[in-house]
Every structure is written in C-alpha cells, then in structure tokens.
Amino acid sequence: MIASKAAVSEGLIFRHFTNKKGLLNALLEIAKGDIAELYGTALKLEHPKVFLKQLLSVPFQIKENNSALWRFVYGHQWFEPKLMKLISTPIQERVVESFKNIGVLDPQTEADSFLIFLEGLTTQMLLKKTSNSFSIAEHIARKFNL
C-alpha cells in the first residue's frame, strides 16, 4: 500500500528500508526532527507562563505538508511506545516544573490536565474536526491563568 501511494515498487521500499520496522524507524527519525523543531522554541523559554503559552501554539505551527506524519505519530503513539516517548518526554517534566514555579498546589495534576488539553487540541486540529481551534487555545490559556 505504501509503495502504491508513493508510486514506487515494493522492492524499492524493501531495498531501502529492509522491512516494516526499518520504515517505522525512518519515520521516527523524521518525527524526532519535527518534534525538536516545534518544541525547541518553547523549551528555550525560561518564564514558566510564557513557556506554557508557547506550548499552546505548537499545534498551530504544524506545517500542512507534515500533517500526515503528525497524524501518523499521534494515531499510532498508543501502539508504539517509542512514539509516545517522542511526544511526551521532551515536555512533560518541564510542564510539571513550570507549574511548580508558578506555585500551584498540585503541580503534577495541573501539568497532567494541561497536557491532556494540549493533546486534545492537537488531535482535533490534525483531524480538522474543529473550526475554532484558536478560541479553544485561548480558553485553555485563560483556564490555566496564562
């Protein structure tokens, strides 16, 4: 199916990637670069509220030509632990730390809630199931007093 969509022979796919695992690993490498690029700007920010607000802008920065890769990553993260780690590891600890620095009573729960909202927003945008994404992001920012 991949070979057909790419308009190449199956042999070429298997020669280049060896097997399905090799193809998945190649996609993971591309995804790592995209994730580093998208989250890199936010991770450099020091002020916790500015950092968290910048995270809310990440879904809006996904380029249309990369949306298929992001849909793949988000859709398969539950079946492939490497994908889950690619998405959550770079930011999870930093979000908890940010809520600690802001002084909330339960930073872990606050961080988990924020990340659930962010994941939901990202998923909705990737699936193009909402036309008011910006309003939702603003609502999340107000909810967390950002």
ChimeraX attribute file (.defattr): number of C-alpha atoms within 10 A of each C-alpha:
attribute: neighborCount
match mode: 1-to-1
recipient: residues
	/A:1	7
	/A:2	10
	/A:3	13
	/A:4	9
	/A:5	7
	/A:6	10
	/A:7	9
	/A:8	11
	/A:9	12
	/A:10	14
	/A:11	11
	/A:12	11
	/A:13	17
	/A:14	14
	/A:15	10
	/A:16	11
	/A:17	15
	/A:18	12
	/A:19	12
	/A:20	11
	/A:21	10
	/A:22	14
	/A:23	14
	/A:24	14
	/A:25	14
	/A:26	13
	/A:27	15
	/A:28	17
	/A:29	12
	/A:30	13
	/A:31	20
	/A:32	15
	/A:33	10
	/A:34	17
	/A:35	17
	/A:36	14
	/A:37	13
	/A:38	18
	/A:39	18
	/A:40	13
	/A:41	13
	/A:42	19
	/A:43	17
	/A:44	9
	/A:45	13
	/A:46	10
	/A:47	11
	/A:48	19
	/A:49	19
	/A:50	13
	/A:51	19
	/A:52	24
	/A:53	19
	/A:54	15
	/A:55	22
	/A:56	24
	/A:57	18
	/A:58	17
	/A:59	21
	/A:60	16
	/A:61	11
	/A:62	17
	/A:63	11
	/A:64	10
	/A:65	8
	/A:66	12
	/A:67	14
	/A:68	13
	/A:69	16
	/A:70	21
	/A:71	16
	/A:72	14
	/A:73	20
	/A:74	17
	/A:75	13
	/A:76	14
	/A:77	16
	/A:78	11
	/A:79	9
	/A:80	12
	/A:81	10
	/A:82	14
	/A:83	21
	/A:84	15
	/A:85	12
	/A:86	18
	/A:87	19
	/A:88	12
	/A:89	10
	/A:90	15
	/A:91	18
	/A:92	16
	/A:93	12
	/A:94	16
	/A:95	24
	/A:96	21
	/A:97	16
	/A:98	21
	/A:99	22
	/A:100	17
	/A:101	13
	/A:102	13
	/A:103	10
	/A:104	13
	/A:105	10
	/A:106	11
	/A:107	18
	/A:108	17
	/A:109	13
	/A:110	17
	/A:111	23
	/A:112	14
	/A:113	13
	/A:114	22
	/A:115	20
	/A:116	12
	/A:117	16
	/A:118	20
	/A:119	17
	/A:120	12
	/A:121	22
	/A:122	23
	/A:123	18
	/A:124	15
	/A:125	20
	/A:126	20
	/A:127	12
	/A:128	10
	/A:129	11
	/A:130	13
	/A:131	10
	/A:132	9
	/A:133	17
	/A:134	16
	/A:135	10
	/A:136	16
	/A:137	21
	/A:138	14
	/A:139	13
	/A:140	18
	/A:141	16
	/A:142	11
	/A:143	10
	/A:144	15
	/A:145	9
	/A:146	14
